Amino acid sequence: MNVVQNGGADLNMAVTSREEILAVCREIVAEEGLSSVNMRLVASRCNIALGSVYNYFPSKSELLLATIESVWMDIFHMNGQVLVLPGCLIRCIKAVRSIRSFLICIP
């Protein structure tokens, strides 16, 4: 991995793809919930500069929308095939509740 020292922090200088950033966002959602996703946390978890996240997602809103879309794709698709499983329904309900409670908090 290519790293550079920046104010005491090692930054990942390898190109981080949009998909890698979204994978980290999905991890944050799974661990802490959707409301915990923010640009600085994502940059920190990816070990990249904050500006690199903004390169792919110009705003937090766009990052959150892409994250939600990515989570739904994980829930409903696997290798291009739609999954319909009882556990999938439970995850859908939890996801909808999480999104709803988050959106209620936005002014």
N, C-alpha and C positions, 0 to 999 in steps of 0.2 A: 504494500500500500504506500502511495506517495503522501507524505505528510509535511506540513510546514508549521513552524512555531509561530503563534500569534498571541502575544500578550500572555504567555504561559500556557496556552491551550494548543494542542496538536490538532490541526484541521486536516481533514481528508481532502487531498487535492485531486484525487481520481474523480473523473466525471461521475456524478451521482445522477441517475436517471429519475424521471418523473415516477416511474414504477417503484423504484427503491424508496423514494420519499413516501409514496402512498402505502407501501408495506409497513414502514415505521408508523405512519398514522393509524393503520389498522391495529398494530400492536398497542398503541396508546389507547385507542377506543376499547380494545379488549381488556386492558389492564385497569384503566382509570375512567373510562366513559368519554363520550363525545365532547362534553364541555371542557375536558382537559387538553384538547388539541389546540395548540397555538404555534405560531411561527417560530418563536425562540426555542420552545421545547423540541419541536421537530428538527430544527437545525442542530441543536445540542445532541439529540439522539442519533442523528445521521453523521455527526462529527464533521459538519460543514459550516461555512459562514452563513449568517442569516440572509445575506443578499443572494445566495445560491437558491434558497427556498423561494424567494421572490422572483427569481428568474423563471421558475416554472409556474408559480402561483402568485399573480400580482396582488392578491389580497387574501386576508384570512377567510373571507366569505367563499372565494373560489377554492381555497384549500379545503374548507369544510364540505363544500358541495362535491368536490372530487373524492373526498374521503368517504362520504355517505354513498356515493355511487359505487366506489370500490368495495365497500362492505356489502352492499346489496349484490354486487356481482359475485362475491365470494359465497354468499348465502345461496343464491339461486343457480349458479352455473359451476360446472366442473367439466373441463375439457370440451366446452361448447355445448354440453347437454344440460337441460334444465332438470334440477333435482326437486322432487316433491317427497319430502320425508316428514314424519311427525315432529322430529327434532327441529326441522327447518321452520315449521310454523311457530314453535316456541321462540326461536331466535328472532323471527320476524316481529313477533309481538313485543319482545324486549327492545328491539331496535327502534320500532315505532314509538314506544313509550319514551325511550331515551331521546330521540329526536324531538318529540313533542315537548318534553320537559325543558330541553335546551332552548328551543325556539320561543317558548313562553318567557324565558329570561332575557331575550334580546329586546332592547328598547326600540 
